[in-house]
Every structure is written in structure tokens, then in C-alpha cells.
Amino acid sequence: MKRFLLVTMLCLIPSIIYASPSVFPHGVTIYKPDKCWNGYTVIGLSIVKKPGQFPTGYSVPLIDMNGKVVHEWKNVVGFPPKLLPGGRLLGGLMKKGTIGIDVDVIAQFDFKGNIEWQWDKAEEIQVKGTDGKIEKVWSARQHHDIQRQPNPVGYYVPGLDPWVDKGKTLVAAKSIGNDDNERMFELDWQGNIIWDFLGKDHKDEVIRRDTNAWGVNTASWLGPNKWFDGGDERFHPDNIIMDNYSDTIFIISKKTGKIVWQVGPDFSKYPQLAKLGVNRTEFLGPYSGGYVGGMTHHAHMIPKGLPGEGNIIAFKNGLPYSLIVEFNPVTLEKVWEYSGIELGYGESHSLAHSFFSASVSSVQRLPNGNTMICEGDWGRLFEVTKDLETVWEYIYPVYYFSLGGALDRYKQKRVKLTNLIYRAYRYPYSYVPQLKKPVELAVIPPPLDQFKIPPQQPGK
């Protein structure tokens, strides 16, 4: 766990030292209602284990299109949180005394925060009590992802609303007794583990850059798709797609537990996806193990019923710039990309690197064909059209996440708080019937050359 936390912190360092403006607006900075897929956005923040670091305590905020916090599930964490029909939330709780970033109790909350369903029986772990004595508590050890049947990915898919009173839950967790390996399992509604997968049993099957890098950033079902309908068994709807710290995207057969499809970590081997590996090897040295050089987040198959269905889409963190890539999993042909390069800047130009998050982050395909992107290190959420027009942008206004430990280790003394967002998801207004549909007010930013902060007047 200590190693993982260090790597997580180090992944954030480039976003702090990277050249960027030091003063900029927060909240919603762009909003074109007629071009957006409008709804509520649930924000998944990084789990902070020191209570004093988060100004209002743990919470999961829900915002409208104008950035107003319309609801909060207080004292709840989400890694990441998923909105459920009826104003419910799939999230979690932390137990006193536990360490690290694992969610100890997986829980389903109603709109008021009452627990409707919960589970914590993955492993009994040792913690230090208030009296200094060691005691044992049960923990779910969930981290990085969780899904509820029949929705394969956790964000809104027409016709695939997650169930709230039955069904399986897919859990990404830590391996029993081991912090450096991955475990995935499925729970039935009664809390029984009905399928279990330990990464350490499949180390030789996954192509990895670092033999110690197994832990994953995403776990989701493939769900119904055209590839399986056409006879390709690799894409069975029950199969699970994952990405790991070693920058490999792979699919696990639910039936056999074997790896049936994978790409990475050396994307230069795939001419169609070569750009995914750009400059990766130049950044493996300083941060131990090569995690920073080519991490991928939120790789998943776009569900049936959404534009691009059947394609795989991922947030490629990369260095020195990030990109979103959507590609055909059979031919590996690129279908769509968002990046500074795709916006028209040359690779040698600093603006090509302006879209960049060395860690965390996510991507969601919306029903109208737009894509919502979480550029996590910057606390930036934005929605773009297929033609790469930004039609909504939001900068999270709370700075709460301290990088002191990692920075001090590398002799960086200028410690700052960040407004990091782990992931974010957009849902229709109908998911929260307790709230009145908000008024949608356009936000048109001024020309950049007119956006100025006036000097302070003498005597004020």
C-alpha cells in the first residue's frame, strides 16, 4: 500500500511543476446549453485519509450544468461514486483506524444518505485502535472501480439503468493479504462472492512493462455488443475489461479467467495506435518502475445504445501530453481522438501539451454523441462535440488534496493543495426526482485578451 500511495502522489507531481497559468477562473467557465447533453454531474474526489485535509469532511457532491452544488452525500466516499435511479448513490464508507485508500464498506445510499445496502466482508484486516492496540475489522478493500448490473460501465446508458434492489455488483479490490496485486469479484444481492479473480494468478498472461505493476484503474463488464453478436467470443457481454498501472488494456474471460484480448504497454507495436506510446520511454527513470511514463485510465467498451457502441475508449495519461482515444477493438483502427495534437498544435509546441493529466481522469460517451472528459489533476471537467468544440467547462473550486509527503521525499518544498478530481459522471435529471429541474443559463466567457484582474487601488 505504501508503494501504491507513493506512486499515486508522484504521478501528480508533473501537473504541479508543469508550466501553466497560476490564476484562472473556477466554476463553470463555458456553457452552451443547446449543444450539451444536459443533466447532473456527480464528482468523485480523491480519498483523503487525514480528516483535516478536507474542509467539509468527506462528501460526494452533485452539481448542475451551472456548477451549483445541488446535493451532497456527506461523510460518504466514492472511488468512484455512481449515481443510481431514484436519487441514490453507490459509494462507500471508511472505517476508523484503517489506512490507505481502500473503501472499507461498499454501500448504496438513498437521497438522504441512509444506507439501503452494504457489504464489507472481503478481508479481515488489522488496524490500530484509539488505545494504540491492534484490532481486526472487516473491509471490502474496494478501490478504483465498481459497477452494478445491468449497467456495464457505471455512467448513463439508455435502457441499462442499474438495479437498486437486486443484481450483481462488480468490485475492483486489493488482493487478500497483498497490497501490490489486484483482486476482482462479483457479489450477488445477498452479499455472496459468486466469482473471484486474483491478479497474482495470471501474472504471466498479461504483457506488462513492469512485472510488479498489476493493480488496475478500471474494471467494467463489456455488456451487450455487436462483436459478440457477430460471433466473436472474446467479447462476451459478461467478460471484463481492465487497464493496469503498466499501461496494458486487457479483457478477462468470465468463464475461464483467461486473458482473451490485450493491447499495450508498447503501443508502437500497433501502427493504428502508435501515438498512444508517444515519448513514453523518455520518462521512465525519475519515478521508479515506469508508472508515470504511460498510465491509462478508464479504458472501457462504449455500451450498446450510445454513439460509438462497441469501440474501446480510454484516457491515456502519457507524457508529455494526454489524449483520449476511441478505437475499434478488432482492427485497432482509431475512430476518434481528443488531444492538443488533434486540436492542431505541433508536438514541439507547448500548447500541444496543455491537455494533460499525469494521473486519475476519466471519459464518458454521452447519448448525443458528445464526450465528457475529466482532466483530473487540474480539477477540470469539460464536454466536447465530435468536432472537438468545447461546449461546457467546469473547474472544481475546492483545493483539498495535499502532496506534501511525496514532494518532501523528492526535495520539493513548495507544497500546494490541489483540486484533483478522480472521476466524474453525467446523468439525466430524471435520476434525481427529489430535485426540481434547474434553470440552464448559458455561460459565455469574455475574449481572453479582455479577461484581466484590475490592480489594487491605493488605500484599499
C-alpha positions as CSV (number, residue, x, y, z in Angstrom):
1,M,0.0,0.0,0.0
2,K,2.8,2.4,0.9
3,R,4.3,1.9,-2.5
4,F,1.0,2.5,-4.3
5,L,0.4,5.7,-2.3
6,L,3.9,6.9,-3.2
7,V,3.3,6.2,-6.9
8,T,-0.1,7.9,-6.8
9,M,1.5,11.0,-5.3
10,L,4.4,11.1,-7.7
11,C,2.1,10.8,-10.6
12,L,0.7,14.1,-9.6
13,I,4.0,16.0,-9.5
14,P,4.2,16.8,-13.2
15,S,0.9,18.6,-13.1
16,I,2.2,20.9,-10.4
17,I,5.6,21.8,-11.9
18,Y,4.2,21.9,-15.4
19,A,4.2,25.5,-16.9
20,S,0.6,26.8,-16.6
21,P,-1.2,30.0,-15.5
22,S,-1.3,30.5,-11.7
23,V,-4.5,32.4,-11.7
24,F,-7.6,31.3,-13.6
25,P,-11.4,31.3,-13.1
26,H,-13.3,28.4,-11.3
27,G,-16.7,27.0,-11.6
28,V,-18.5,26.8,-15.0
29,T,-16.5,28.9,-17.5
30,I,-18.2,27.7,-20.7
31,Y,-21.8,26.5,-21.2
32,K,-23.7,26.3,-24.4
33,P,-27.0,24.6,-23.4
34,D,-28.3,23.9,-26.9
35,K,-25.1,21.9,-27.7
36,C,-24.7,20.0,-24.4
37,W,-26.3,16.8,-23.1
38,N,-27.7,18.4,-20.0
39,G,-28.0,16.8,-16.6
40,Y,-26.4,16.4,-13.2
41,T,-22.7,15.6,-12.7
42,V,-21.5,13.5,-9.8
43,I,-17.9,14.2,-8.8
44,G,-15.6,11.6,-7.4
45,L,-12.9,13.2,-5.3
46,S,-9.6,11.5,-4.2
47,I,-9.9,9.7,-0.9
48,V,-8.1,11.8,1.8
49,K,-7.2,9.8,4.9
50,K,-6.4,12.8,7.1
51,P,-9.7,14.5,8.1
52,G,-8.1,17.9,8.4
53,Q,-7.2,18.0,4.7
54,F,-10.8,18.2,3.5
55,P,-12.6,21.4,4.6
56,T,-16.1,20.0,5.0
57,G,-15.2,16.3,5.7
58,Y,-15.8,13.5,3.2
59,S,-18.6,14.1,0.7
60,V,-19.8,13.3,-2.8
61,P,-21.1,16.5,-4.5
62,L,-23.7,16.6,-7.3
63,I,-23.6,19.7,-9.5
64,D,-25.9,21.1,-12.1
65,M,-24.8,22.5,-15.5
66,N,-24.1,25.9,-14.0
67,G,-21.8,24.4,-11.4
68,K,-24.1,24.8,-8.4
69,V,-23.8,22.0,-5.8
70,V,-27.5,20.9,-5.7
71,H,-26.9,18.0,-3.3
72,E,-24.1,16.3,-1.2
73,W,-23.9,12.8,0.3
74,K,-21.9,13.9,3.3
75,N,-19.5,11.6,5.1
76,V,-19.6,9.3,2.1
77,V,-16.7,8.5,-0.3
78,G,-16.7,7.2,-3.8
79,F,-13.9,5.5,-5.6
80,P,-15.7,6.4,-7.8
81,P,-19.3,7.2,-6.8
82,K,-22.1,6.1,-9.2
83,L,-25.5,7.8,-9.3
84,L,-28.4,5.3,-9.3
85,P,-32.1,5.9,-10.3
86,G,-34.2,7.5,-7.6
87,G,-31.6,9.8,-6.3
88,R,-29.5,7.0,-4.9
89,L,-25.7,6.7,-4.8
90,L,-23.4,3.7,-5.0
91,G,-20.4,4.7,-2.8
92,G,-18.7,3.7,0.4
93,L,-17.6,4.4,3.9
94,M,-14.2,4.4,5.6
95,K,-13.7,2.7,9.0
96,K,-11.8,4.5,11.8
97,G,-8.2,3.4,12.0
98,T,-7.8,1.9,8.6
99,I,-5.0,3.2,6.3
100,G,-4.5,3.6,2.6
101,I,-7.2,4.4,0.0
102,D,-9.3,1.3,0.1
103,V,-13.1,1.7,0.7
104,D,-13.9,-0.4,3.7
105,V,-17.7,-0.6,3.3
106,I,-19.4,-0.7,-0.1
107,A,-22.8,0.9,0.3
108,Q,-25.9,2.0,-1.5
109,F,-27.3,5.3,-0.1
110,D,-30.7,6.9,-0.6
111,F,-31.0,10.6,-1.3
112,K,-30.8,11.5,2.4
113,G,-27.7,9.4,3.0
114,N,-29.4,6.4,4.6
115,I,-27.8,3.0,3.9
116,E,-30.0,0.7,1.8
117,W,-27.4,-2.0,1.1
118,Q,-23.9,-2.6,2.3
119,W,-21.0,-5.1,2.3
120,D,-17.6,-5.3,3.8
121,K,-16.6,-9.0,4.0
122,A,-13.7,-9.1,1.6
123,E,-11.0,-9.5,4.2
124,E,-10.4,-9.0,7.9
125,I,-7.5,-6.5,8.3
126,Q,-5.6,-5.3,11.3
127,V,-5.9,-1.6,12.4
128,K,-4.7,0.4,15.4
129,G,-7.4,1.3,17.8
130,T,-7.7,4.6,19.7
131,D,-5.9,3.0,22.7
132,G,-3.0,2.0,20.4
133,K,-3.9,-1.7,20.5
134,I,-4.2,-3.7,17.3
135,E,-7.6,-4.9,16.4
136,K,-9.3,-6.7,13.5
137,V,-12.0,-5.2,11.3
138,W,-13.7,-6.3,8.1
139,S,-13.0,-4.3,4.9
140,A,-14.3,-4.5,1.4
141,R,-10.9,-3.2,0.2
142,Q,-12.7,-1.8,-2.8
143,H,-10.8,0.7,-4.9
144,H,-10.7,2.4,-8.4
145,D,-14.0,0.9,-9.7
146,I,-17.4,-0.6,-9.0
147,Q,-20.4,-1.5,-11.2
148,R,-24.0,-2.5,-10.6
149,Q,-25.8,-4.9,-13.0
150,P,-27.1,-4.5,-15.7
151,N,-25.2,-1.3,-16.4
152,P,-21.7,-2.4,-17.5
153,V,-19.8,0.9,-17.0
154,G,-21.5,3.0,-14.3
155,Y,-22.4,6.0,-16.3
156,Y,-25.7,6.6,-18.0
157,V,-26.7,4.2,-20.8
158,P,-30.2,4.4,-22.3
159,G,-32.1,1.2,-21.4
160,L,-29.4,-0.1,-19.0
161,D,-30.3,1.6,-15.7
162,P,-28.5,-0.1,-12.8
163,W,-30.8,-2.0,-10.4
164,V,-31.3,-0.8,-6.9
165,D,-33.0,-3.8,-5.3
166,K,-31.3,-6.8,-6.9
167,G,-28.5,-7.9,-9.2
168,K,-24.7,-8.4,-9.2
169,T,-22.1,-5.8,-8.2
170,L,-18.6,-6.0,-9.8
171,V,-15.9,-4.9,-7.4
172,A,-12.3,-3.9,-8.1
173,A,-10.3,-4.6,-4.9
174,K,-7.0,-5.4,-3.4
175,S,-5.7,-9.0,-3.2
176,I,-6.1,-10.8,0.0
177,G,-3.1,-10.1,2.2
178,N,-1.3,-8.3,-0.5
179,D,-1.3,-4.6,-1.5
180,D,0.5,-5.0,-4.8
181,N,-1.9,-7.3,-6.6
182,E,-5.3,-6.9,-7.9
183,R,-8.5,-8.8,-7.0
184,M,-11.8,-8.6,-8.7
185,F,-15.0,-10.3,-7.6
186,E,-18.8,-10.2,-8.1
187,L,-21.3,-10.1,-5.3
188,D,-24.9,-11.2,-5.5
189,W,-27.5,-9.1,-3.8
190,Q,-27.2,-11.2,-0.7
191,G,-23.5,-10.4,-0.4
192,N,-22.2,-13.8,-1.5
193,I,-19.0,-13.7,-3.6
194,I,-20.0,-15.6,-6.7
195,W,-16.9,-15.0,-8.9
196,D,-13.4,-14.2,-7.8
197,F,-10.3,-13.3,-9.8
198,L,-6.8,-12.8,-8.3
199,G,-4.3,-11.0,-10.5
200,K,-1.3,-12.7,-9.0
201,D,-2.6,-16.0,-10.5
202,H,-2.4,-14.5,-14.0
203,K,0.8,-12.5,-14.0
204,D,2.3,-14.5,-16.9
205,E,-0.7,-13.8,-19.1
206,V,-0.7,-10.0,-19.1
207,I,2.0,-8.2,-21.1
208,R,3.4,-5.6,-18.7
209,R,6.2,-3.0,-18.7
210,D,6.9,-3.6,-15.0
211,T,6.5,-7.1,-13.6
212,N,5.4,-5.6,-10.3
213,A,2.7,-3.4,-11.8
214,W,-0.6,-5.3,-11.8
215,G,-3.1,-3.1,-10.0
216,V,-5.8,-1.7,-12.2
217,N,-7.6,1.7,-12.7
218,T,-10.8,0.3,-14.3
219,A,-12.9,-2.8,-14.2
220,S,-16.2,-3.0,-16.1
221,W,-18.3,-5.6,-17.9
222,L,-18.3,-5.4,-21.7
223,G,-22.1,-5.6,-21.8
224,P,-24.1,-6.4,-24.9
225,N,-22.1,-5.6,-28.1
226,K,-22.1,-6.1,-31.8
227,W,-18.8,-8.1,-31.8
228,F,-20.3,-10.9,-29.7
229,D,-23.5,-10.7,-31.7
230,G,-21.3,-11.4,-34.7
231,G,-19.8,-14.5,-33.2
232,D,-16.6,-13.2,-31.6
233,E,-16.4,-15.0,-28.2
234,R,-13.7,-12.7,-26.9
235,F,-16.3,-10.0,-26.4
236,H,-18.8,-12.0,-24.4
237,P,-21.0,-9.5,-22.5
238,D,-20.0,-11.0,-19.2
239,N,-16.3,-10.6,-19.9
240,I,-14.5,-7.9,-18.0
241,I,-12.2,-5.2,-19.4
242,M,-9.5,-3.7,-17.3
243,D,-6.4,-1.4,-17.6
244,N,-3.4,-1.5,-15.3
245,Y,-0.5,0.5,-13.9
246,S,1.7,-1.0,-16.6
247,D,-0.4,0.6,-19.4
248,T,-2.0,-2.5,-20.7
249,I,-5.7,-2.8,-21.6
250,F,-7.0,-6.3,-21.5
251,I,-10.2,-8.4,-21.4
252,I,-10.7,-11.3,-19.0
253,S,-12.9,-14.3,-19.9
254,K,-15.5,-14.6,-17.2
255,K,-15.9,-18.3,-18.0
256,T,-12.3,-19.3,-18.0
257,G,-10.5,-16.5,-16.1
258,K,-8.0,-16.3,-19.0
259,I,-6.9,-13.1,-20.8
260,V,-8.5,-13.2,-24.2
261,W,-7.6,-9.8,-25.7
262,Q,-5.0,-7.1,-24.8
263,V,-3.0,-4.2,-26.2
264,G,0.0,-2.3,-24.7
265,P,2.1,-1.4,-23.0
266,D,4.3,-0.8,-26.1
267,F,1.8,0.9,-28.4
268,S,4.4,1.5,-31.0
269,K,3.8,-2.2,-32.0
270,Y,0.3,-1.2,-33.2
271,P,0.7,1.3,-36.1
272,Q,-3.0,2.3,-35.7
273,L,-2.4,3.2,-32.1
274,A,1.3,4.3,-32.2
275,K,0.6,7.8,-30.9
276,L,-0.6,6.3,-27.6
277,G,3.1,5.5,-26.8
278,V,4.5,8.9,-27.8
279,N,7.7,9.8,-25.8
280,R,6.8,7.2,-23.2
281,T,10.3,5.9,-22.7
282,E,11.8,9.3,-22.0
283,F,10.0,9.5,-18.7
284,L,10.6,6.1,-17.0
285,G,13.6,7.0,-14.9
286,P,12.9,9.6,-12.2
287,Y,9.8,8.0,-10.7
288,S,10.7,4.3,-10.2
289,G,9.1,1.5,-12.1
290,G,7.9,3.4,-15.1
291,Y,4.4,4.0,-13.8
292,V,4.4,7.7,-14.7
293,G,5.5,7.2,-18.3
294,G,2.4,5.6,-19.7
295,M,-0.5,5.2,-17.4
296,T,-4.0,4.6,-18.8
297,H,-7.3,5.3,-17.0
298,H,-10.9,4.4,-17.5
299,A,-10.5,2.1,-20.6
300,H,-13.9,0.6,-21.4
301,M,-16.1,-0.5,-24.2
302,I,-18.7,2.1,-25.2
303,P,-22.0,0.4,-24.3
304,K,-24.7,-0.6,-26.8
305,G,-27.1,2.2,-27.2
306,L,-24.5,5.0,-27.3
307,P,-22.8,6.6,-30.3
308,G,-19.6,4.6,-31.0
309,E,-21.0,1.5,-29.3
310,G,-18.6,-1.4,-29.4
311,N,-15.5,0.8,-29.6
312,I,-13.0,1.0,-26.8
313,I,-12.3,4.4,-25.3
314,A,-9.7,5.4,-22.8
315,F,-7.9,8.3,-21.2
316,K,-4.2,7.9,-22.0
317,N,-2.4,9.9,-19.3
318,G,1.0,9.8,-21.0
319,L,3.8,12.3,-21.1
320,P,4.4,15.0,-22.2
321,Y,0.7,15.2,-23.1
322,S,-2.5,13.3,-22.6
323,L,-5.1,12.2,-25.1
324,I,-8.5,10.5,-25.4
325,V,-8.6,7.7,-27.9
326,E,-11.5,5.7,-29.2
327,F,-10.7,2.7,-31.3
328,N,-12.1,-0.4,-32.9
329,P,-11.1,-3.4,-30.8
330,V,-11.0,-5.8,-33.7
331,T,-9.0,-3.8,-36.3
332,L,-7.3,-1.5,-33.7
333,E,-8.1,1.4,-36.1
334,K,-8.5,4.8,-34.4
335,V,-12.0,6.2,-34.6
336,W,-11.8,9.4,-32.7
337,E,-9.2,11.4,-30.6
338,Y,-9.1,14.4,-28.4
339,S,-5.7,15.9,-27.7
340,G,-3.7,19.1,-28.1
341,I,-2.2,17.5,-31.2
342,E,-5.7,16.8,-32.7
343,L,-6.6,20.4,-31.9
344,G,-3.9,21.4,-34.4
345,Y,-0.8,22.1,-32.4
346,G,2.5,20.6,-33.3
347,E,4.2,18.2,-30.9
348,S,7.0,20.7,-30.3
349,H,4.6,23.4,-29.3
350,S,3.8,23.8,-25.6
351,L,0.1,24.2,-26.3
352,A,0.0,20.6,-27.6
353,H,0.7,19.6,-24.0
354,S,-1.9,21.8,-22.5
355,F,-4.3,18.9,-22.3
356,F,-2.6,16.8,-19.7
357,S,-3.2,14.8,-16.5
358,A,-0.5,12.5,-15.3
359,S,-2.9,10.5,-13.1
360,V,-6.5,9.8,-12.4
361,S,-9.1,11.1,-15.0
362,S,-12.0,9.6,-17.0
363,V,-14.0,9.8,-20.2
364,Q,-17.7,9.3,-20.8
365,R,-19.6,9.0,-24.1
366,L,-22.9,10.9,-23.9
367,P,-26.2,9.9,-25.7
368,N,-26.0,12.9,-28.1
369,G,-22.5,11.9,-29.3
370,N,-20.6,14.4,-27.2
371,T,-17.9,13.2,-24.8
372,M,-17.4,14.3,-21.2
373,I,-13.8,14.4,-20.1
374,C,-12.3,14.6,-16.6
375,E,-8.8,16.1,-16.7
376,G,-8.4,15.0,-13.2
377,D,-5.1,16.6,-12.0
378,W,-6.4,20.1,-12.8
379,G,-9.9,19.5,-11.4
380,R,-11.2,20.2,-14.8
381,L,-14.4,18.7,-16.3
382,F,-15.4,19.5,-19.9
383,E,-17.8,18.3,-22.6
384,V,-16.7,18.3,-26.3
385,T,-18.6,17.6,-29.5
386,K,-17.4,15.1,-32.1
387,D,-15.7,18.0,-33.8
388,L,-13.8,18.9,-30.6
389,E,-15.7,22.0,-29.8
390,T,-15.8,22.6,-26.0
391,V,-19.4,23.3,-25.1
392,W,-19.2,23.0,-21.3
393,E,-16.2,23.5,-18.9
394,Y,-16.0,23.4,-15.1
395,I,-13.1,23.9,-12.8
396,Y,-13.5,22.4,-9.3
397,P,-13.2,25.3,-6.8
398,V,-12.1,23.4,-3.7
399,Y,-8.4,22.8,-3.0
400,Y,-8.1,19.9,-0.6
401,F,-5.5,17.4,-1.6
402,S,-2.0,17.7,-0.2
403,L,1.0,16.3,-1.9
404,G,3.4,17.0,0.9
405,G,4.7,13.5,1.6
406,A,5.8,12.8,-2.0
407,L,7.1,16.2,-2.6
408,D,9.2,16.3,0.5
409,R,10.8,13.0,-0.4
410,Y,12.0,14.4,-3.7
411,K,13.2,17.6,-2.0
412,Q,10.4,19.7,-3.5
413,K,9.5,22.2,-0.7
414,R,6.8,24.3,-2.5
415,V,3.9,22.2,-1.3
416,K,0.5,23.1,-2.6
417,L,-3.0,21.8,-2.3
418,T,-4.7,20.6,-5.5
419,N,-8.3,20.5,-6.7
420,L,-7.9,17.0,-8.1
421,I,-10.9,15.0,-9.3
422,Y,-10.7,11.3,-9.6
423,R,-13.6,10.8,-12.0
424,A,-16.9,12.4,-12.9
425,Y,-20.1,11.1,-14.5
426,R,-23.1,12.9,-16.1
427,Y,-26.7,11.6,-15.6
428,P,-30.1,12.7,-16.7
429,Y,-32.2,15.0,-14.4
430,S,-34.7,12.2,-14.1
431,Y,-32.3,10.2,-12.0
432,V,-32.9,12.6,-9.1
433,P,-36.7,13.2,-8.8
434,Q,-36.2,14.8,-5.4
435,L,-34.8,17.9,-7.1
436,K,-36.6,20.4,-9.4
437,K,-35.0,20.6,-12.8
438,P,-32.6,23.5,-12.7
439,V,-32.7,26.6,-14.9
440,E,-30.0,26.3,-17.6
441,L,-28.1,29.6,-18.1
442,A,-25.5,30.0,-20.8
443,V,-22.0,30.9,-19.8
444,I,-20.1,32.8,-22.5
445,P,-16.5,33.7,-21.4
446,P,-15.0,37.1,-22.4
447,P,-12.3,37.2,-25.0
448,L,-9.1,36.1,-23.3
449,D,-7.4,39.4,-24.0
450,Q,-10.1,41.1,-22.0
451,F,-10.0,38.8,-19.1
452,K,-7.9,40.8,-16.6
453,I,-7.6,41.3,-12.9
454,P,-7.5,45.0,-12.1
455,P,-4.7,46.3,-9.8
456,Q,-5.5,47.0,-6.2
457,Q,-6.3,50.7,-5.7
458,P,-4.1,52.6,-3.1
459,G,-5.5,52.6,0.4
460,K,-7.8,49.6,-0.2
